[in-house]
Amino acid sequence: MAKITKIQDGQKNTVNDYLDELKSDFARYTGQIKKLRKELLKANSDEQPKIIRRIDLIAKEMEKNQKQATKVARSRPKERTKSRDKSPRDRKPHG
C-alpha cells in the first residue's frame, strides 16, 4: 500500500513541478512582452513591424502555455476533502 501512495505522490509532485515550470515560462513571456512594448513605443516606423511580429510570436507561445497548463490541471486526480468524506450521504445507515 505504501508503494502505491509513493507513486501517486511522485506523480503529483511531477505534475506540480510541470505546472510551476509553465507558470515561470508564462512570467518570462510577460516580461518579454513588456520590454518589447517599451521598444515599440520608442521605435521608428521601420522597426515597428518587426517588434509587432515578435510580440505576436510570444503571445502565441503564451496561449499554448496557458492551454497546456489548463489541460494538465484538469487531468490531475481530484483529491477528496475531509468534509466531503464525512458527508451524511456517504454514510450507510445503521440498522
ChimeraX commands (.cxc) that place a marker at each C-alpha (Angstrom):
marker #1 position 0.00,0.00,0.00 radius 0.5
marker #1 position 2.83,2.42,0.80 radius 0.5
marker #1 position 4.38,1.83,-2.62 radius 0.5
marker #1 position 1.20,2.90,-4.41 radius 0.5
marker #1 position 0.98,6.04,-2.29 radius 0.5
marker #1 position 4.63,6.81,-3.06 radius 0.5
marker #1 position 4.00,6.53,-6.79 radius 0.5
marker #1 position 0.92,8.73,-6.59 radius 0.5
marker #1 position 2.80,11.31,-4.52 radius 0.5
marker #1 position 5.63,11.23,-7.06 radius 0.5
marker #1 position 3.21,11.78,-9.91 radius 0.5
marker #1 position 1.57,14.65,-8.05 radius 0.5
marker #1 position 4.97,16.28,-7.48 radius 0.5
marker #1 position 5.85,15.82,-11.14 radius 0.5
marker #1 position 2.59,17.49,-12.21 radius 0.5
marker #1 position 3.10,20.32,-9.73 radius 0.5
marker #1 position 6.68,20.80,-10.92 radius 0.5
marker #1 position 5.48,20.91,-14.52 radius 0.5
marker #1 position 2.79,23.45,-13.67 radius 0.5
marker #1 position 5.37,25.56,-11.82 radius 0.5
marker #1 position 7.59,25.43,-14.89 radius 0.5
marker #1 position 4.71,26.57,-17.10 radius 0.5
marker #1 position 3.98,29.43,-14.69 radius 0.5
marker #1 position 7.60,30.58,-14.75 radius 0.5
marker #1 position 7.61,30.40,-18.57 radius 0.5
marker #1 position 4.45,32.49,-18.64 radius 0.5
marker #1 position 6.03,35.07,-16.34 radius 0.5
marker #1 position 9.10,35.19,-18.59 radius 0.5
marker #1 position 6.89,35.75,-21.65 radius 0.5
marker #1 position 5.10,38.56,-19.84 radius 0.5
marker #1 position 8.40,40.25,-19.07 radius 0.5
marker #1 position 9.49,39.95,-22.69 radius 0.5
marker #1 position 6.26,41.50,-23.93 radius 0.5
marker #1 position 6.64,44.42,-21.51 radius 0.5
marker #1 position 10.15,45.10,-22.81 radius 0.5
marker #1 position 9.02,44.83,-26.42 radius 0.5
marker #1 position 6.13,47.19,-25.75 radius 0.5
marker #1 position 8.55,49.80,-24.46 radius 0.5
marker #1 position 10.77,49.25,-27.51 radius 0.5
marker #1 position 7.74,49.61,-29.77 radius 0.5
marker #1 position 6.86,52.97,-28.29 radius 0.5
marker #1 position 10.40,54.22,-28.90 radius 0.5
marker #1 position 10.94,52.57,-32.30 radius 0.5
marker #1 position 10.76,54.26,-35.64 radius 0.5
marker #1 position 8.24,53.17,-38.28 radius 0.5
marker #1 position 10.74,50.77,-39.93 radius 0.5
marker #1 position 11.35,48.80,-36.73 radius 0.5
marker #1 position 7.75,48.64,-35.50 radius 0.5
marker #1 position 6.53,45.78,-37.76 radius 0.5
marker #1 position 9.43,43.57,-36.61 radius 0.5
marker #1 position 8.67,44.26,-32.97 radius 0.5
marker #1 position 4.96,43.60,-33.51 radius 0.5
marker #1 position 5.78,40.23,-35.11 radius 0.5
marker #1 position 7.93,39.31,-32.12 radius 0.5
marker #1 position 5.11,40.28,-29.76 radius 0.5
marker #1 position 2.68,38.14,-31.78 radius 0.5
marker #1 position 5.01,35.13,-31.61 radius 0.5
marker #1 position 5.37,35.47,-27.86 radius 0.5
marker #1 position 1.60,35.88,-27.46 radius 0.5
marker #1 position 1.06,32.62,-29.38 radius 0.5
marker #1 position 3.54,30.85,-27.11 radius 0.5
marker #1 position 1.72,32.24,-24.08 radius 0.5
marker #1 position -1.56,30.92,-25.43 radius 0.5
marker #1 position -0.09,27.44,-25.97 radius 0.5
marker #1 position 1.39,27.57,-22.49 radius 0.5
marker #1 position -1.97,28.52,-20.96 radius 0.5
marker #1 position -3.82,25.74,-22.82 radius 0.5
marker #1 position -1.23,23.19,-21.69 radius 0.5
marker #1 position -1.47,24.34,-18.07 radius 0.5
marker #1 position -5.26,24.04,-18.21 radius 0.5
marker #1 position -5.07,20.52,-19.66 radius 0.5
marker #1 position -2.61,19.39,-17.01 radius 0.5
marker #1 position -4.59,20.95,-14.17 radius 0.5
marker #1 position -7.82,19.32,-15.36 radius 0.5
marker #1 position -6.23,15.90,-15.81 radius 0.5
marker #1 position -4.93,15.85,-12.23 radius 0.5
marker #1 position -6.76,13.40,-9.98 radius 0.5
marker #1 position -9.16,15.19,-7.70 radius 0.5
marker #1 position -8.35,14.96,-4.02 radius 0.5
marker #1 position -11.16,14.18,-1.64 radius 0.5
marker #1 position -11.57,16.61,1.19 radius 0.5
marker #1 position -12.24,15.57,4.77 radius 0.5
marker #1 position -15.53,17.45,4.88 radius 0.5
marker #1 position -16.77,15.51,1.88 radius 0.5
marker #1 position -15.64,12.20,3.42 radius 0.5
marker #1 position -17.74,12.98,6.49 radius 0.5
marker #1 position -20.80,13.89,4.48 radius 0.5
marker #1 position -24.04,12.24,5.77 radius 0.5
marker #1 position -24.97,10.95,2.30 radius 0.5
marker #1 position -21.76,8.91,2.17 radius 0.5
marker #1 position -22.54,7.10,5.40 radius 0.5
marker #1 position -24.53,3.91,5.47 radius 0.5
marker #1 position -27.49,3.91,7.85 radius 0.5
marker #1 position -27.15,1.74,10.94 radius 0.5
marker #1 position -29.88,-0.67,11.26 radius 0.5
marker link #1:1,2 radius 0.2
marker link #1:2,3 radius 0.2
marker link #1:3,4 radius 0.2
marker link #1:4,5 radius 0.2
marker link #1:5,6 radius 0.2
marker link #1:6,7 radius 0.2
marker link #1:7,8 radius 0.2
marker link #1:8,9 radius 0.2
marker link #1:9,10 radius 0.2
marker link #1:10,11 radius 0.2
marker link #1:11,12 radius 0.2
marker link #1:12,13 radius 0.2
marker link #1:13,14 radius 0.2
marker link #1:14,15 radius 0.2
marker link #1:15,16 radius 0.2
marker link #1:16,17 radius 0.2
marker link #1:17,18 radius 0.2
marker link #1:18,19 radius 0.2
marker link #1:19,20 radius 0.2
marker link #1:20,21 radius 0.2
marker link #1:21,22 radius 0.2
marker link #1:22,23 radius 0.2
marker link #1:23,24 radius 0.2
marker link #1:24,25 radius 0.2
marker link #1:25,26 radius 0.2
marker link #1:26,27 radius 0.2
marker link #1:27,28 radius 0.2
marker link #1:28,29 radius 0.2
marker link #1:29,30 radius 0.2
marker link #1:30,31 radius 0.2
marker link #1:31,32 radius 0.2
marker link #1:32,33 radius 0.2
marker link #1:33,34 radius 0.2
marker link #1:34,35 radius 0.2
marker link #1:35,36 radius 0.2
marker link #1:36,37 radius 0.2
marker link #1:37,38 radius 0.2
marker link #1:38,39 radius 0.2
marker link #1:39,40 radius 0.2
marker link #1:40,41 radius 0.2
marker link #1:41,42 radius 0.2
marker link #1:42,43 radius 0.2
marker link #1:43,44 radius 0.2
marker link #1:44,45 radius 0.2
marker link #1:45,46 radius 0.2
marker link #1:46,47 radius 0.2
marker link #1:47,48 radius 0.2
marker link #1:48,49 radius 0.2
marker link #1:49,50 radius 0.2
marker link #1:50,51 radius 0.2
marker link #1:51,52 radius 0.2
marker link #1:52,53 radius 0.2
marker link #1:53,54 radius 0.2
marker link #1:54,55 radius 0.2
marker link #1:55,56 radius 0.2
marker link #1:56,57 radius 0.2
marker link #1:57,58 radius 0.2
marker link #1:58,59 radius 0.2
marker link #1:59,60 radius 0.2
marker link #1:60,61 radius 0.2
marker link #1:61,62 radius 0.2
marker link #1:62,63 radius 0.2
marker link #1:63,64 radius 0.2
marker link #1:64,65 radius 0.2
marker link #1:65,66 radius 0.2
marker link #1:66,67 radius 0.2
marker link #1:67,68 radius 0.2
marker link #1:68,69 radius 0.2
marker link #1:69,70 radius 0.2
marker link #1:70,71 radius 0.2
marker link #1:71,72 radius 0.2
marker link #1:72,73 radius 0.2
marker link #1:73,74 radius 0.2
marker link #1:74,75 radius 0.2
marker link #1:75,76 radius 0.2
marker link #1:76,77 radius 0.2
marker link #1:77,78 radius 0.2
marker link #1:78,79 radius 0.2
marker link #1:79,80 radius 0.2
marker link #1:80,81 radius 0.2
marker link #1:81,82 radius 0.2
marker link #1:82,83 radius 0.2
marker link #1:83,84 radius 0.2
marker link #1:84,85 radius 0.2
marker link #1:85,86 radius 0.2
marker link #1:86,87 radius 0.2
marker link #1:87,88 radius 0.2
marker link #1:88,89 radius 0.2
marker link #1:89,90 radius 0.2
marker link #1:90,91 radius 0.2
marker link #1:91,92 radius 0.2
marker link #1:92,93 radius 0.2
marker link #1:93,94 radius 0.2
marker link #1:94,95 radius 0.2
view
